[in-house]
């Protein structure tokens, strides 16, 4: 879910202490809150009040992967 939210520029809160795609946290689109209900509440308030940090897409998450693959294959 964090990957799709990141790609679609939607804030994401992960109820875990880790994520398979840490780049979503690094670029600012995902927050890890673990099992901390108070932190979850704070992040939800930030999200709905428009105070969520400005995130960006991680490198190469531009939807052009197939084009890059074809380019590499055509060079060989």
C-alpha positions as CSV (number, residue, x, y, z in Angstrom):
1,X,0.0,0.0,0.0
2,X,2.8,2.4,0.8
3,X,4.2,2.1,-2.7
4,X,0.9,2.9,-4.4
5,X,0.2,5.8,-2.0
6,X,3.7,7.2,-2.8
7,X,3.2,6.9,-6.5
8,X,-0.2,8.6,-6.3
9,X,1.1,11.3,-3.9
10,X,-1.2,10.2,-1.1
11,X,0.1,10.4,2.5
12,X,0.6,7.0,4.1
13,X,0.9,5.9,7.8
14,X,2.3,2.4,8.4
15,X,1.2,0.7,11.6
16,X,4.4,-1.2,11.9
17,X,8.0,-0.5,12.9
18,X,9.4,-1.4,9.5
19,X,8.5,-1.3,5.8
20,X,9.8,-3.3,2.9
21,X,10.2,-0.1,0.9
22,X,12.1,2.2,3.3
23,X,12.5,4.7,0.4
24,X,8.8,5.7,1.0
25,X,9.8,6.9,4.5
26,X,13.0,8.6,3.3
27,X,11.2,10.6,0.6
28,X,8.5,11.7,3.1
29,X,5.4,10.0,1.8
30,X,5.2,7.4,4.6
31,X,5.4,7.5,8.4
32,X,6.1,4.5,10.5
33,X,4.2,4.6,13.8
34,X,4.5,1.1,15.0
35,X,1.9,0.3,17.7
36,X,2.0,3.8,19.2
37,X,-1.6,5.0,19.3
38,X,-0.7,8.5,20.4
39,X,1.7,8.9,17.5
40,X,-0.9,7.5,15.1
41,X,-3.3,10.1,16.3
42,X,-0.8,12.9,15.8
43,X,-0.1,11.7,12.2
44,X,-3.8,11.4,11.4
45,X,-4.4,15.0,12.6
46,X,-1.5,16.2,10.5
47,X,-2.8,14.4,7.5
48,X,-6.4,15.6,7.6
49,X,-5.4,19.1,8.5
50,X,-3.1,19.4,5.5
51,X,0.0,19.6,7.5
52,X,1.6,16.5,6.1
53,X,5.2,16.9,5.0
54,X,5.8,17.3,1.3
55,X,7.0,14.0,-0.2
56,X,8.4,13.1,-3.6
57,X,8.8,10.1,-5.7
58,X,11.8,7.9,-5.1
59,X,14.4,7.7,-7.9
60,X,13.0,5.8,-10.9
61,X,9.5,5.6,-9.6
62,X,8.3,7.6,-12.6
63,X,6.2,4.9,-14.3
64,X,8.8,4.5,-17.1
65,X,10.4,1.3,-16.1
66,X,9.2,-0.6,-19.2
67,X,10.8,2.1,-21.4
68,X,14.1,1.8,-19.6
69,X,14.1,-2.0,-19.9
70,X,13.4,-1.8,-23.7
71,X,16.1,0.8,-24.1
72,X,18.6,-1.5,-22.3
73,X,17.5,-4.5,-24.3
74,X,17.8,-2.7,-27.6
75,X,21.4,-1.6,-26.9
76,X,22.6,-5.2,-26.7
